[in-house]
Amino acid sequence: MKRSSHIVFFLIAGALVLSGCTTMSMKIPEFDSIKLPEFREDAANIGDYQNWANAPLPPSDLRDPEVWDQNAKAIMRKRDNLVVPVSKERVKTNDEIVDEIKKLSAKVEEYKLDDPQ
């Protein structure tokens, strides 16, 4: 009994929602922006559109999809076989980088103070 009352409730709620959707389309007015005064002058002065006869021809020198696939796979093979060289220089720590930035900033400030302007 309880289950059937839930089903009836959902059916009534769904019918109300759908009836609201059908009446909504009747309440929306037709909107034509060309009739607005702001657009009327622009619409009258649009000018000529391009003609299909003047359209450029599609390129005829395109490669076949199979050739594209072969070239892409060749590039991917080169990428997968790439060995990145290992640098022999010592990597700086974050603290060393910050210290270097501070030293260079101090040198810039010295140059600014020495500037006659």
Secondary structure, 3 states (H helix, E strand, C coil): CHHHHHHHHHHHHHHHHHHHHHHHHHHCCCCCHHHCHHHHHHHHCCCCCCCHHHCCCCCCCCCCHHHHHHHHHHHHHHHHCCCCCCCCCCCCCHHHHHHHHHHHHHHHHHHHHHCCC
